[in-house]
Amino acid sequence: MKKLLWICGIIGIIHAGWIIKFEEKEKNEKPETTNTYISKGIIVFETKENVFIFDFKKEIIRIIDHDEKSYAEGTIDEYISFIEGMHSRMMKKMEEIPPEQRKMMEEMMKMMQPKINIKKLDRSEKILGYNTEVYEVEVETGGMYPVKMKSQNYISPDLKFVPSEISKEDAEKISKKFEKIKDKYGFSNIIGKIEEGFTLKSISYDEKGEEIYRTQAISINKGEIPPSLIQIPKGYEKEELKDIFMEE
């Protein structure tokens, strides 16, 4: 879900087609290779288990799960409508509880809203021959189970993959739609607060400062999205898109 909101914060125009291969590593897990395709108004994230497709022109999200042999798809409006409805139902339920309990729940919800701090570090690094600028993002939530995490994002301002393939008009239209639910989802468009560019490396740390996740681009090539990659395989069962997102 975080990747989806990040995409919607970037804008631009033109043509071509790009394939960026990443190596991803979670703590105590073996590295995995993933692919990001950006071409003609469509962005695709491909892992071993699933494919995430975001079509800016048709305003459609499609997720293909190869492990479960299932798929889900829907429009951006359908998804946003579900989030708004879920928030409204939650607010209605809160009105039914006693005032003292409601006040306590409201305070807890405020504490759980993430506090985000972004700073540009005084260092840079070359990745695949491209200069990157390093931004540190700290996210902290309160409540009964407080969370404090930090990530370092290596962003190359010279790479305009997304703006070269997604029209400014389409990206702005989608971005405005997601603006309506970002507060209800408790998520702020972090990357949108940084600067336009492409993230070639990202490292996440837990509250103890230990690395828990790393992803880094290992190759960048021109290329189109294989048609077979975004087609629904025969025999796959359909699931509700909202259920897929709620699981994540």
SEKOL-603572 format. One record per residue (C-alpha): residue number from 0; residue in one letter; x, y negated, z negated. Coordinates in nm, 3 decimals, padded with zeros to 5 digits. Each point is the difference from the previous one (the first is absolute). Example, Ala and Ser with C-alpha at 12.3 -4.5 7.8 and 13.67 -1.06 7.14 Angstrom:
<recs>
<keti:0 zadren:A X:01.230 Y:00.450 Z:-00.780> $
<keti:1 zadren:S X:00.137 Y:-00.344 Z:00.066> $
</recs>
This chain:
<recs>
<keti:0 zadren:M X:00.000 Y:00.000 Z:00.000> $
<keti:1 zadren:K X:00.284 Y:-00.247 Z:-00.076> $
<keti:2 zadren:K X:00.142 Y:00.047 Z:00.346> $
<keti:3 zadren:L X:-00.335 Y:-00.090 Z:00.153> $
<keti:4 zadren:L X:-00.019 Y:-00.334 Z:-00.179> $
<keti:5 zadren:W X:00.360 Y:-00.079 Z:00.093> $
<keti:6 zadren:I X:-00.073 Y:00.053 Z:00.372> $
<keti:7 zadren:C X:-00.291 Y:-00.241 Z:-00.013> $
<keti:8 zadren:G X:00.221 Y:-00.279 Z:-00.128> $
<keti:9 zadren:I X:00.222 Y:-00.016 Z:00.309> $
<keti:10 zadren:I X:-00.095 Y:-00.178 Z:00.324> $
<keti:11 zadren:G X:00.131 Y:-00.052 Z:00.357> $
<keti:12 zadren:I X:-00.038 Y:00.081 Z:00.370> $
<keti:13 zadren:I X:00.156 Y:00.169 Z:00.315> $
<keti:14 zadren:H X:00.072 Y:00.362 Z:00.125> $
<keti:15 zadren:A X:00.241 Y:00.298 Z:00.012> $
<keti:16 zadren:G X:-00.006 Y:00.288 Z:-00.244> $
<keti:17 zadren:W X:00.226 Y:00.106 Z:-00.286> $
<keti:18 zadren:I X:00.078 Y:00.314 Z:-00.198> $
<keti:19 zadren:I X:00.173 Y:-00.045 Z:-00.335> $
<keti:20 zadren:K X:00.115 Y:00.314 Z:-00.181> $
<keti:21 zadren:F X:00.037 Y:-00.011 Z:-00.379> $
<keti:22 zadren:E X:00.153 Y:00.228 Z:-00.261> $
<keti:23 zadren:E X:-00.205 Y:00.004 Z:-00.321> $
<keti:24 zadren:K X:00.115 Y:00.139 Z:-00.333> $
<keti:25 zadren:E X:-00.198 Y:00.037 Z:-00.322> $
<keti:26 zadren:K X:00.168 Y:00.076 Z:-00.330> $
<keti:27 zadren:N X:00.085 Y:00.371 Z:-00.033> $
<keti:28 zadren:E X:-00.140 Y:00.072 Z:00.347> $
<keti:29 zadren:K X:00.166 Y:00.084 Z:00.331> $
<keti:30 zadren:P X:00.025 Y:-00.283 Z:00.257> $
<keti:31 zadren:E X:-00.271 Y:-00.013 Z:00.266> $
<keti:32 zadren:T X:-00.006 Y:-00.165 Z:00.340> $
<keti:33 zadren:T X:-00.291 Y:-00.219 Z:00.106> $
<keti:34 zadren:N X:-00.075 Y:-00.198 Z:00.314> $
<keti:35 zadren:T X:-00.161 Y:-00.339 Z:00.051> $
<keti:36 zadren:Y X:-00.139 Y:-00.075 Z:00.346> $
<keti:37 zadren:I X:-00.097 Y:-00.353 Z:00.102> $
<keti:38 zadren:S X:-00.148 Y:-00.042 Z:00.346> $
<keti:39 zadren:K X:-00.276 Y:-00.190 Z:00.181> $
<keti:40 zadren:G X:-00.211 Y:-00.099 Z:-00.299> $
<keti:41 zadren:I X:00.041 Y:00.327 Z:-00.192> $
<keti:42 zadren:I X:00.221 Y:00.092 Z:-00.295> $
<keti:43 zadren:V X:00.052 Y:00.366 Z:-00.093> $
<keti:44 zadren:F X:00.171 Y:00.149 Z:-00.306> $
<keti:45 zadren:E X:00.094 Y:00.364 Z:00.047> $
<keti:46 zadren:T X:00.115 Y:00.237 Z:-00.273> $
<keti:47 zadren:K X:00.029 Y:00.378 Z:-00.006> $
<keti:48 zadren:E X:-00.341 Y:00.028 Z:-00.169> $
<keti:49 zadren:N X:-00.209 Y:-00.273 Z:00.161> $
<keti:50 zadren:V X:-00.040 Y:-00.280 Z:00.252> $
<keti:51 zadren:F X:-00.136 Y:-00.345 Z:-00.088> $
<keti:52 zadren:I X:-00.131 Y:-00.203 Z:00.296> $
<keti:53 zadren:F X:-00.095 Y:-00.367 Z:-00.015> $
<keti:54 zadren:D X:-00.153 Y:-00.139 Z:00.320> $
<keti:55 zadren:F X:-00.008 Y:-00.379 Z:-00.016> $
<keti:56 zadren:K X:-00.203 Y:-00.054 Z:00.318> $
<keti:57 zadren:K X:-00.273 Y:00.255 Z:-00.077> $
<keti:58 zadren:E X:00.024 Y:-00.075 Z:-00.375> $
<keti:59 zadren:I X:00.009 Y:00.372 Z:-00.081> $
<keti:60 zadren:I X:00.189 Y:00.201 Z:-00.261> $
<keti:61 zadren:R X:00.060 Y:00.371 Z:00.060> $
<keti:62 zadren:I X:00.179 Y:00.246 Z:-00.226> $
<keti:63 zadren:I X:00.089 Y:00.352 Z:00.117> $
<keti:64 zadren:D X:00.095 Y:00.244 Z:-00.276> $
<keti:65 zadren:H X:00.186 Y:00.299 Z:00.143> $
<keti:66 zadren:D X:00.028 Y:00.176 Z:-00.337> $
<keti:67 zadren:E X:-00.377 Y:-00.003 Z:-00.055> $
<keti:68 zadren:K X:-00.079 Y:00.023 Z:00.372> $
<keti:69 zadren:S X:-00.237 Y:-00.293 Z:-00.034> $
<keti:70 zadren:Y X:-00.037 Y:-00.358 Z:00.116> $
<keti:71 zadren:A X:-00.178 Y:-00.318 Z:-00.101> $
<keti:72 zadren:E X:-00.071 Y:-00.317 Z:00.192> $
<keti:73 zadren:G X:-00.204 Y:-00.317 Z:-00.028> $
<keti:74 zadren:T X:-00.007 Y:-00.369 Z:00.073> $
<keti:75 zadren:I X:00.168 Y:-00.267 Z:-00.210> $
<keti:76 zadren:D X:-00.343 Y:-00.148 Z:-00.076> $
<keti:77 zadren:E X:-00.126 Y:00.335 Z:-00.132> $
<keti:78 zadren:Y X:00.296 Y:00.038 Z:-00.230> $
<keti:79 zadren:I X:-00.019 Y:-00.357 Z:-00.133> $
<keti:80 zadren:S X:-00.375 Y:00.035 Z:-00.051> $
<keti:81 zadren:F X:00.062 Y:00.309 Z:-00.213> $
<keti:82 zadren:I X:00.258 Y:-00.180 Z:-00.217> $
<keti:83 zadren:E X:-00.233 Y:-00.297 Z:-00.050> $
<keti:84 zadren:G X:-00.287 Y:00.234 Z:-00.087> $
<keti:85 zadren:M X:00.214 Y:00.190 Z:-00.249> $
<keti:86 zadren:H X:00.101 Y:-00.326 Z:-00.169> $
<keti:87 zadren:S X:-00.364 Y:-00.118 Z:-00.014> $
<keti:88 zadren:R X:-00.114 Y:00.329 Z:-00.156> $
<keti:89 zadren:M X:00.272 Y:-00.025 Z:-00.262> $
<keti:90 zadren:M X:-00.101 Y:-00.356 Z:-00.088> $
<keti:91 zadren:K X:-00.365 Y:00.104 Z:-00.025> $
<keti:92 zadren:K X:00.086 Y:00.281 Z:-00.241> $
<keti:93 zadren:M X:00.197 Y:-00.241 Z:-00.218> $
<keti:94 zadren:E X:-00.309 Y:-00.220 Z:-00.032> $
<keti:95 zadren:E X:-00.187 Y:00.293 Z:-00.153> $
<keti:96 zadren:I X:00.237 Y:00.053 Z:-00.292> $
<keti:97 zadren:P X:-00.010 Y:-00.201 Z:-00.328> $
<keti:98 zadren:P X:00.162 Y:-00.350 Z:00.020> $
<keti:99 zadren:E X:00.284 Y:00.085 Z:-00.241> $
<keti:100 zadren:Q X:00.101 Y:00.310 Z:00.196> $
<keti:101 zadren:R X:-00.032 Y:-00.188 Z:00.327> $
<keti:102 zadren:K X:00.229 Y:-00.275 Z:-00.122> $
<keti:103 zadren:M X:00.258 Y:00.257 Z:-00.109> $
<keti:104 zadren:M X:-00.014 Y:00.173 Z:00.341> $
<keti:105 zadren:E X:00.035 Y:-00.331 Z:00.182> $
<keti:106 zadren:E X:00.311 Y:-00.082 Z:-00.203> $
<keti:107 zadren:M X:00.147 Y:00.341 Z:00.077> $
<keti:108 zadren:M X:-00.065 Y:-00.048 Z:00.372> $
<keti:109 zadren:K X:00.176 Y:-00.337 Z:-00.009> $
<keti:110 zadren:M X:00.301 Y:00.159 Z:-00.168> $
<keti:111 zadren:M X:00.014 Y:00.268 Z:00.268> $
<keti:112 zadren:Q X:00.022 Y:-00.253 Z:00.284> $
<keti:113 zadren:P X:00.357 Y:00.016 Z:00.132> $
<keti:114 zadren:K X:00.243 Y:-00.284 Z:-00.060> $
<keti:115 zadren:I X:00.228 Y:-00.030 Z:00.300> $
<keti:116 zadren:N X:00.335 Y:-00.176 Z:00.013> $
<keti:117 zadren:I X:00.200 Y:-00.026 Z:00.323> $
<keti:118 zadren:K X:00.352 Y:-00.133 Z:00.032> $
<keti:119 zadren:K X:00.252 Y:-00.004 Z:00.280> $
<keti:120 zadren:L X:00.333 Y:00.148 Z:-00.106> $
<keti:121 zadren:D X:00.330 Y:-00.159 Z:00.094> $
<keti:122 zadren:R X:00.117 Y:00.288 Z:00.217> $
<keti:123 zadren:S X:-00.058 Y:00.161 Z:00.338> $
<keti:124 zadren:E X:00.072 Y:00.332 Z:00.168> $
<keti:125 zadren:K X:00.031 Y:00.123 Z:00.356> $
<keti:126 zadren:I X:-00.224 Y:00.294 Z:00.087> $
<keti:127 zadren:L X:00.026 Y:00.155 Z:00.347> $
<keti:128 zadren:G X:00.188 Y:-00.312 Z:00.106> $
<keti:129 zadren:Y X:-00.273 Y:-00.241 Z:-00.114> $
<keti:130 zadren:N X:00.046 Y:-00.257 Z:-00.274> $
<keti:131 zadren:T X:-00.243 Y:00.029 Z:-00.290> $
<keti:132 zadren:E X:-00.093 Y:-00.230 Z:-00.286> $
<keti:133 zadren:V X:-00.073 Y:00.159 Z:-00.338> $
<keti:134 zadren:Y X:-00.312 Y:-00.081 Z:-00.199> $
<keti:135 zadren:E X:-00.067 Y:00.133 Z:-00.349> $
<keti:136 zadren:V X:-00.364 Y:00.055 Z:-00.095> $
<keti:137 zadren:E X:-00.103 Y:00.057 Z:-00.362> $
<keti:138 zadren:V X:-00.351 Y:00.123 Z:-00.078> $
<keti:139 zadren:E X:-00.130 Y:00.018 Z:-00.357> $
<keti:140 zadren:T X:-00.340 Y:00.098 Z:-00.141> $
<keti:141 zadren:G X:-00.125 Y:-00.002 Z:-00.358> $
<keti:142 zadren:G X:-00.277 Y:00.192 Z:-00.175> $
<keti:143 zadren:M X:00.018 Y:00.331 Z:-00.187> $
<keti:144 zadren:Y X:00.237 Y:00.147 Z:00.258> $
<keti:145 zadren:P X:00.231 Y:-00.284 Z:00.107> $
<keti:146 zadren:V X:00.207 Y:00.044 Z:00.313> $
<keti:147 zadren:K X:00.314 Y:-00.186 Z:00.101> $
<keti:148 zadren:M X:00.163 Y:00.075 Z:00.334> $
<keti:149 zadren:K X:00.257 Y:-00.163 Z:00.222> $
<keti:150 zadren:S X:00.090 Y:00.038 Z:00.365> $
<keti:151 zadren:Q X:00.266 Y:-00.143 Z:00.229> $
<keti:152 zadren:N X:-00.103 Y:-00.057 Z:00.361> $
<keti:153 zadren:Y X:00.255 Y:-00.046 Z:00.279> $
<keti:154 zadren:I X:-00.175 Y:-00.206 Z:00.266> $
<keti:155 zadren:S X:00.144 Y:-00.091 Z:00.339> $
<keti:156 zadren:P X:-00.139 Y:-00.335 Z:00.120> $
<keti:157 zadren:D X:00.139 Y:00.076 Z:00.348> $
<keti:158 zadren:L X:-00.235 Y:00.294 Z:00.059> $
<keti:159 zadren:K X:-00.347 Y:-00.089 Z:00.124> $
<keti:160 zadren:F X:-00.139 Y:00.346 Z:00.078> $
<keti:161 zadren:V X:-00.348 Y:-00.067 Z:-00.134> $
<keti:162 zadren:P X:-00.039 Y:-00.353 Z:00.144> $
<keti:163 zadren:S X:00.121 Y:00.127 Z:00.338> $
<keti:164 zadren:E X:-00.276 Y:00.261 Z:00.018> $
<keti:165 zadren:I X:-00.294 Y:-00.135 Z:-00.203> $
<keti:166 zadren:S X:-00.168 Y:-00.316 Z:00.128> $
<keti:167 zadren:K X:-00.019 Y:-00.294 Z:-00.237> $
<keti:168 zadren:E X:-00.375 Y:-00.018 Z:00.045> $
<keti:169 zadren:D X:-00.057 Y:00.367 Z:-00.091> $
<keti:170 zadren:A X:00.235 Y:-00.005 Z:-00.299> $
<keti:171 zadren:E X:-00.148 Y:-00.319 Z:-00.145> $
<keti:172 zadren:K X:-00.352 Y:00.135 Z:00.039> $
<keti:173 zadren:I X:00.083 Y:00.321 Z:-00.189> $
<keti:174 zadren:S X:00.201 Y:-00.186 Z:-00.262> $
<keti:175 zadren:K X:-00.295 Y:-00.228 Z:-00.081> $
<keti:176 zadren:K X:-00.224 Y:00.301 Z:-00.051> $
<keti:177 zadren:F X:00.237 Y:00.154 Z:-00.252> $
<keti:178 zadren:E X:00.035 Y:-00.332 Z:-00.182> $
<keti:179 zadren:K X:-00.355 Y:00.051 Z:-00.126> $
<keti:180 zadren:I X:00.089 Y:00.312 Z:-00.199> $
<keti:181 zadren:K X:00.361 Y:-00.047 Z:-00.106> $
<keti:182 zadren:D X:-00.096 Y:-00.141 Z:-00.343> $
<keti:183 zadren:K X:-00.266 Y:00.267 Z:-00.055> $
<keti:184 zadren:Y X:00.257 Y:00.265 Z:00.076> $
<keti:185 zadren:G X:00.247 Y:-00.153 Z:-00.243> $
<keti:186 zadren:F X:00.262 Y:-00.033 Z:00.271> $
<keti:187 zadren:S X:00.174 Y:-00.303 Z:00.141> $
<keti:188 zadren:N X:00.154 Y:-00.014 Z:00.347> $
<keti:189 zadren:I X:00.361 Y:00.010 Z:-00.122> $
<keti:190 zadren:I X:00.172 Y:00.017 Z:00.336> $
<keti:191 zadren:G X:-00.213 Y:-00.285 Z:00.130> $
<keti:192 zadren:K X:00.158 Y:-00.218 Z:-00.269> $
<keti:193 zadren:I X:00.348 Y:00.077 Z:00.122> $
<keti:194 zadren:E X:00.083 Y:-00.088 Z:00.360> $
<keti:195 zadren:E X:-00.074 Y:00.144 Z:00.339> $
<keti:196 zadren:G X:00.232 Y:00.282 Z:00.098> $
<keti:197 zadren:F X:00.025 Y:00.376 Z:-00.024> $
<keti:198 zadren:T X:00.097 Y:00.205 Z:-00.305> $
<keti:199 zadren:L X:00.287 Y:00.236 Z:00.082> $
<keti:200 zadren:K X:00.060 Y:00.123 Z:-00.355> $
<keti:201 zadren:S X:-00.192 Y:00.001 Z:-00.325> $
<keti:202 zadren:I X:00.104 Y:00.136 Z:-00.341> $
<keti:203 zadren:S X:-00.243 Y:00.036 Z:-00.294> $
<keti:204 zadren:Y X:00.100 Y:00.023 Z:-00.366> $
<keti:205 zadren:D X:-00.190 Y:00.098 Z:-00.314> $
<keti:206 zadren:E X:-00.013 Y:-00.205 Z:-00.319> $
<keti:207 zadren:K X:00.330 Y:00.155 Z:-00.113> $
<keti:208 zadren:G X:00.171 Y:-00.120 Z:00.317> $
<keti:209 zadren:E X:00.034 Y:00.350 Z:00.144> $
<keti:210 zadren:E X:-00.054 Y:00.048 Z:00.372> $
<keti:211 zadren:I X:-00.321 Y:00.188 Z:00.075> $
<keti:212 zadren:Y X:-00.044 Y:-00.055 Z:00.373> $
<keti:213 zadren:R X:00.206 Y:-00.109 Z:00.300> $
<keti:214 zadren:T X:-00.082 Y:-00.042 Z:00.367> $
<keti:215 zadren:Q X:00.240 Y:-00.115 Z:00.271> $
<keti:216 zadren:A X:-00.015 Y:-00.034 Z:00.377> $
<keti:217 zadren:I X:00.241 Y:00.242 Z:00.170> $
<keti:218 zadren:S X:-00.079 Y:-00.077 Z:00.365> $
<keti:219 zadren:I X:-00.179 Y:-00.261 Z:00.210> $
<keti:220 zadren:N X:-00.101 Y:00.070 Z:00.360> $
<keti:221 zadren:K X:-00.239 Y:-00.129 Z:00.261> $
<keti:222 zadren:G X:-00.287 Y:00.234 Z:00.079> $
<keti:223 zadren:E X:-00.375 Y:00.048 Z:00.020> $
<keti:224 zadren:I X:-00.233 Y:00.187 Z:-00.235> $
<keti:225 zadren:P X:-00.050 Y:00.360 Z:00.120> $
<keti:226 zadren:P X:-00.375 Y:00.036 Z:00.082> $
<keti:227 zadren:S X:-00.009 Y:00.342 Z:-00.169> $
<keti:228 zadren:L X:00.116 Y:-00.157 Z:-00.326> $
<keti:229 zadren:I X:-00.316 Y:-00.206 Z:-00.049> $
<keti:230 zadren:Q X:-00.253 Y:00.249 Z:00.134> $
<keti:231 zadren:I X:-00.207 Y:00.212 Z:-00.237> $
<keti:232 zadren:P X:00.112 Y:00.365 Z:00.024> $
<keti:233 zadren:K X:-00.266 Y:00.257 Z:00.084> $
<keti:234 zadren:G X:-00.160 Y:00.168 Z:-00.298> $
<keti:235 zadren:Y X:00.083 Y:-00.273 Z:-00.254> $
<keti:236 zadren:E X:-00.287 Y:-00.083 Z:-00.237> $
<keti:237 zadren:K X:-00.117 Y:-00.356 Z:-00.051> $
<keti:238 zadren:E X:00.017 Y:-00.164 Z:-00.343> $
<keti:239 zadren:E X:-00.121 Y:-00.337 Z:-00.125> $
<keti:240 zadren:L X:00.261 Y:-00.274 Z:00.037> $
<keti:241 zadren:K X:-00.090 Y:-00.153 Z:-00.337> $
<keti:242 zadren:D X:00.071 Y:00.332 Z:-00.176> $
<keti:243 zadren:I X:00.347 Y:00.017 Z:00.155> $
<keti:244 zadren:F X:00.087 Y:-00.350 Z:-00.124> $
<keti:245 zadren:M X:-00.135 Y:00.060 Z:-00.347> $
<keti:246 zadren:E X:00.226 Y:00.304 Z:-00.033> $
<keti:247 zadren:E X:00.303 Y:-00.219 Z:00.073> $
</recs>
